[in-house]
Amino acid sequence: MKKITIMSLALVAGVATAVVAAGFLVADHQPRQVRAQWKNIYRTPGGLVAGADLIVVANHVAAVPGRIAGEGEDATPFTDNTFAIESVLRGDHNGSELVMEQTGGILPDGAVFDINDGGLYAPGATYLLFLKSKGDGTYYLINHQARYRVEDGILEGVDPTDPVVARFHGLPLDAGQRVIEKRVRVIE
């Protein structure tokens, strides 16, 4: 009886160790969701337009891993997205393409870092983007209010429950462009 009890305890301990180890192995390769607060959130579409250095309609060309800020558990990867510009609605940009740095990407250990900002950009898809300049020729998305995929000519925002996003979400692209152009004229 004593041998059976000892062997049973050893078996239970071995199974428990295997379950815990498997949990750690799986957890290392699961996407990490990180909540972030955007620096600038706008109450009106006019505020979003005024806050943008560059507003474009552009096609996503490619995404490549960018820089990694920090180390270890505090590391934050970035992805460099290249877009072919269809039209500039506000601001000045030299060239037919632009690079937009997106927070998130693949860490050196293979883990996916995602801040829930709409995720990856689809290659070949068209987007309406409100961008800020980094000052080095590249840009970043202002916030979650600043990204709209154009699907069959209709704007699709990341969070349609947001009042500013709701103003553009569901509009035909040309109607959204008119809203932006009207606000650009007021600002300038």
N, C-alpha and C positions, 0 to 999 in steps of 0.2 A: 504494500500500500504506500509506503514511504517513497519507493522508487517511482511509482506512478504519479504521485503528487509533485515530486521534484521535476520529473519529465514534463508534466503538464504546465507547471509554472515556467519552465524554460521555453516551452513551445509558445505560451501566451506572450512572454517577454520578447521572443523573436518575432512574432507576428506584429506586436505593437511597434517594435523598432522598425520593421519593414514598412508599416503603414505611415509612420512619422517621416521616414526617409523618403518615401514616394511622394508625400505631400510637399516636401521641400524641393524635390526635383521638378515636380509639375509647376509649383509656384514660381520657380525661377524663369520659366518660359511663358508665363501668362502675361498678357498685356497689363501694364500698370495704369490705372485710371488716376489722374491727378486733377484735383479741383484747383482752379486758379481764378483770381479775380482780375478782370481786365482793368487797365489803368483808366481808360476813358470809356464811359457808357453815356450815350446820348439820349435825350428825352424826345427829340424831334428829328425828322429826316434832314432838316436844315442844319442842325448841329452836326450830324454825321457828315454831310457834304462839306461844311466849313472845317471840320477836323481833318479832312483828307488832304494830303499833299498831291495825290494822284488818284484819279478815278478812271478805270479802264474797263472795257469789254475785251476779254482776251481768251485765247485757247490754251489749255494746258498742254505743254510739249513733253516735259520730263521732270522727274524728281530724282535727286541724288542725295546721299547722306551729306550733311553739312558739318559744322563744328559741334563739339561737345563741350559744354561749360561745366566746370566742377569735376569732381572725381567720386568714385564709389557710389554709395547710396544717394549722394547729392548730385550726381551727374545728370545733366539735362541735354539730350541730343536735339539737334535741329536738322531740318530737311530743306534743301534748296530746290525750289520749284521754278522751272522756266516756263514762261508764258509768251506766246506770240500775240502781239497787240493787234486787235481789230480796229478799235477806236479809243481815243482819249477824250474823256468827258470833262475832265478838270486837271489842270497842272501841265507840266512840260516834261517830256521824256524823249531823249535822243535814242533812236534805234527802233527796230521793229520787234524786239524782244525785251523782256525784263526778267530779273530774278527776284523772287520773293522768298524770304526766309520764314519758315514755319516752325514753331515750337513743337517738338515731338519727333520721334523717329526710332531708330534701332540703336540700342546701347551696345557697347563692346561685348557684353556677355550674351547678346542675342535677344534680350528682353525688349519688348515694345513699349515705348513711353508715349502715351496719348493724353492730351489735355481736353478731349471732347470739344473740339472747336469745329467740327464738321468732318474731321478725319482727312484721309488721303484725297488728293485731287485726282479725278479720273483723266487719264491721258486722252487727248482729243476733245474733251468736253469744254464748253464755253462758260465763262464766269463773268459776272459783274463784280468788280473788286474795288474797295475803298482802302487805299494804302497810305502808309506813312513812309517817308524816306529815312533810311539809316544813315544817310550822309556819305556813303561810300559807293553809290550807284545801285545799291540793292534796296529792297523795300520789305515791309512787314504788314500784315493785315491789322487794321486798327483794333478790331474786336469781333465778337460773334455777329454783330449787326452789319458787318462790312463784307459779307461773302454770300453771293447768290449764284447758284448754278442756273444756267439757261437750258431748260428742258422743253423741246418743241416750241421754242419762242417765248416760254413763260418763265418768270423768275421764281426760284425756289430758295427761300432763306433757311439758315441753319435752325433758328428758333422762331417759328411763326407766332408764338405767344408773346414775344417781345413787341411792344407798341411800334417801335421804329421798323423792325423787320416786317411786321404785319402791313405796314404802309406800302412795301415793295413786293412782298410775297404774293404770288398769284397774278401779278400784273404781266401783261405782255412786255417784252424787252423794250420796245419803242415807247410805251407809256412810261416805264421806269426812267428811260433816258430823258423824256420830257420833264418829269418831276425834278430830276437832277439839274438839267439845263436851266430850268426856271430858278432854282435856288442858287445856282452859280451866278446868274445875272444879278440877283439881289445882293450877293456877297461882294461881287466885284463892282 
